Amino acid sequence: HNACILHYNDNASRLMPNDLVTIDIGAEVSHYAADITRTLLIGSKPSARQLSVYRAVAEVQDFAVKLQKPGSLISDNEKRIRKFMASKLIQLGLIKRLSDEAVSRFYPHATSHFLGLEAHDAGDYKQPLQPGVVLTVEPGIYIPEENIGIRLEDDVLITNTGNKVLSANSSRDLL
C-alpha cells in the first residue's frame, strides 16, 4: 500500500512477499542532481495484475521519452502523455473514458520536472526544450484499493537531435 504514496517517508512497514516497493533515489555528482525511481517486487513472481500495471507504466514512459526533444513544450507533451495514460487506464479497467479527473485519480502528478542543481530544479515550462536541458520522465499508476503503486523515473538529456536517457543503464525490471 505504501507504494501508492508518492513520497512515503515513514519507512516503518514490514516488507512482505509480493509487496511492491517504490525506490526514489536522488544523488549528486559535481553539484548536479539525479532523480531515478524504480518499483521492485519483493518475491519471485508478480501477479498478472501487477505485471499488467507495470507494463502499462513502462509503455507510457517509453511514449513520453520519445516526445522529449528540442522545440517541444513540456505542457504539450504532458497533454499527449495524459491522453496515452488514459488509454492504458481504460485497458486496465480503471477508467471508462478520458477525463482529467479520472486520470488524476490513478496518476496524480506530472510526468516531467526539470533537473539540475536540485532534483526539482527551476525551469520555464512555457519555453520550448533546448539542447542541454535535463528533465525527468516519471509516469506512475497508483491503485490503493489493490495495493499496487508503480512508478518509473529516468533522467533525460535533450540533445540536438532528440534525447539521451542518462539513466538507461539502470534496469527497469520489476524483479
N, C-alpha and C positions, 0 to 999 in steps of 0.2 A: 504494500500500500504506500510506503514511503517514496517509491519511485514515481508516484503521481504528484508529489510535492516538488515544485520547481527547484527550490533550493532547500532541501531538507538538511537541517543543521544539527538536530539533536543527536544523531548517530548513537541511539540507545537501544535500538531494536536488535533482537537476535536474528541472525540470518538463518533461514530455513531452506530445505531442499525445494527447488523450483521457484524460489523468490527471484525477482528481477532487482538488480542493483544498478542504480544510475550513478556514475562516477564523473563528476565535473571537475576537470583538472586545469589549473592555471599554473603557469611557470613564467619565469623571466630570464631572458638572455640578453646581455648587453643593454639593459634597461627597457627592452621591448617585451611585451606580454604575449603569451599564447593562451588559448582557451579551447579546450577539447573536451567533449563529452562522449562517453560510451555507456551503453547499457549491457550488462552481463547477466547471465543466468547462473544461479547457484544450483549446480546439479549437472546432469549429463544430457538431458533431453528436454527441449522446450515443448510445451503443449502445442497443439495445432493452432490454437488461438494466439498464443504468444508469438509463434512463428509468423502467422499471417499479419499481425500488427507490426512486428519487426520489419518484415519485407515491405509493407506499405511505407513505413518511415524511411527506409533505405531508398525506395523508389522516389519519394518526394525529395529526399536530399540530392539524389542524382539529377533530378529535373532542375532543382534550384541551383545547383552548381553550374549547370550549363548556361543559365541566364546571366551569371555574373561576368560581365565583360565591359570593356571600355565603351563609354557612351550610354550605357543603360542606367536607369534610375532605380534605386532600391525600392521606392514606392511602387513603381510599375511592376518590378519583379515580384514584390510581395503580393500584389493582386493576382498575378498569374499563379504563384505558388499556392495561395489560399484556395484558388479555384481547383487546382490539381489535387490539393489535400482533400477538398470536399469530395472529389470523385473517389478517392481512396476510403474516406469515411463512409460514403454510400456503399461501396463494395463490402466494407466490414459490417454493414448493417447498423451503424451507429447514428447516421442521419438519413433523412429521406430525400432532402433537396439542399441545394446550395443556399445558405444564408449565413451572414457574418455571425449571427448569434449561435446558430447550430454548430458551425465550425469552431468558434471560440470556446464552446463547452469542452471540446476534446483537444483543442490546440490553442491555448490561451496566450501565446506570446508571438512575437515577430520572428521571422526566420533569421535575420541578419542584424548584426551591430558592428560598428567599426572597432578595430583592434589596433593598438599601437603601444603607446607608453602605459596605457591602462587596459585591462581586459575589456572594459566597456568604455572605449575612447570617444573623444569628441569627433564629430564629422558632420558635414552638411548633407542631410538626406534629400535635399532638393537639387543638389548638383549631380550631374552625371558622373559615374565612376570613371576614374582615370588610372592609367598605369602607375603602379607603386602603392595603390591603396590596398590595405589588408582588411578583410572583414570575415566574420564567421558565417557559416551556413549551418543552422541548427533546428531542423524540424523535430517535432515530437508529437506523440499521441499519448494521452493520459486518460485512462478509463478506471476511475476509482472503484466503481461497482464491481469490477473484475480483478482488481489489484494488478492492473497492467499499466505500466508507465515506461515508455521507451523514447529516448532522445539520442540523436546522433549529431555531434557538432565537430566541424572541421574548420580550419583556418585557410582562407583563400586569398591569394595574392592576385590582383588584377595586373595582367601583362599587356604588352602592345597588341597581342593577337588574341587574347581571351583571358585565361586564368590558369593558375597553378595551385593545386591543393597542397599546401605546405605540410599538412599532417597525413598525407597519403600513405605513408609507411606504417601508420598506426592502424592495426586491424580493426575492422568494424564488426567482426564476427560476434554473434551472441554468446558463443561458448568460449 
